[in-house]
Amino acid sequence: MSEHQVTSPLPGIFYRSPAPGQPQFVEAGAAVDADQTIGLVEIMKQFTEIKAGVRGVLTSFTVEDNATLAPGDPVAIIEAS
């Protein structure tokens, strides 16, 4: 198995859930598919999904919910299977 780092495609604010008060897309420790959304990045009211990119287990998030991101900033770590 190898470690995969998920990065932000854009600058903006990172959200772990689709809307306030709703469940998070995925919790640390959960299995994910490559095309699974793990969070959103919002810039100027435009929301872009951040996908896992590989199949495996999301071991940790490297940023907090509502954190400010720059392009290429690490968001999560996935142990690829």
C-alpha positions as CSV (number, residue, x, y, z in Angstrom):
1,M,0.0,0.0,0.0
2,S,1.1,3.6,-0.6
3,E,0.2,6.9,0.8
4,H,-1.7,9.4,-1.4
5,Q,-1.9,13.1,-0.5
6,V,-5.1,14.8,-1.6
7,T,-4.5,18.5,-2.5
8,S,-6.7,21.5,-3.1
9,P,-7.2,22.4,-6.8
10,L,-8.0,26.0,-5.9
11,P,-7.6,28.7,-3.3
12,G,-10.6,29.1,-1.0
13,I,-12.3,27.8,2.1
14,F,-12.4,24.0,2.8
15,Y,-15.6,22.4,4.0
16,R,-16.0,18.8,5.1
17,S,-19.8,18.7,4.7
18,P,-22.1,19.8,1.9
19,A,-23.9,22.4,4.1
20,P,-23.9,23.6,7.7
21,G,-25.6,21.0,10.0
22,Q,-25.3,18.2,7.5
23,P,-23.1,15.1,7.9
24,Q,-19.5,15.2,6.7
25,F,-18.7,13.7,3.3
26,V,-16.4,11.2,5.0
27,E,-14.8,10.6,8.4
28,A,-11.1,9.7,9.0
29,G,-10.7,5.9,9.0
30,A,-13.4,5.3,6.4
31,A,-12.9,3.5,3.1
32,V,-13.1,5.8,0.0
33,D,-13.4,5.3,-3.8
34,A,-11.3,7.3,-6.2
35,D,-14.2,9.4,-7.4
36,Q,-15.7,9.9,-3.9
37,T,-16.1,13.5,-2.7
38,I,-14.2,14.1,0.5
39,G,-14.8,17.9,0.8
40,L,-15.5,21.2,-1.0
41,V,-13.5,24.3,-1.6
42,E,-15.4,27.5,-2.0
43,I,-14.2,30.7,-3.6
44,M,-16.5,33.6,-4.3
45,K,-19.7,31.5,-3.7
46,Q,-18.5,28.8,-6.3
47,F,-18.1,25.3,-4.8
48,T,-15.7,22.7,-6.2
49,E,-15.7,19.1,-5.1
50,I,-12.4,17.6,-3.9
51,K,-12.3,14.0,-4.8
52,A,-10.3,11.2,-3.1
53,G,-8.3,10.5,-6.3
54,V,-7.5,6.9,-5.2
55,R,-9.3,4.0,-3.6
56,G,-8.3,3.2,0.0
57,V,-8.7,4.4,3.5
58,L,-8.8,8.1,4.4
59,T,-6.3,8.0,7.3
60,S,-6.5,11.8,8.2
61,F,-7.4,15.3,7.2
62,T,-4.5,17.7,7.2
63,V,-6.6,20.8,7.6
64,E,-9.5,21.7,9.8
65,D,-13.1,22.4,8.5
66,N,-13.4,26.0,7.4
67,A,-9.7,26.4,6.9
68,T,-8.3,28.7,4.2
69,L,-6.5,26.9,1.4
70,A,-4.0,27.8,-1.4
71,P,-3.8,25.8,-4.6
72,G,-1.8,22.6,-3.9
73,D,-2.3,22.7,-0.1
74,P,-2.6,19.2,1.3
75,V,-6.2,18.4,2.5
76,A,-6.1,14.7,3.4
77,I,-4.0,11.5,3.4
78,I,-5.3,8.3,1.9
79,E,-3.7,4.9,2.3
80,A,-4.2,3.6,-1.2
81,S,-5.2,-0.1,-1.7
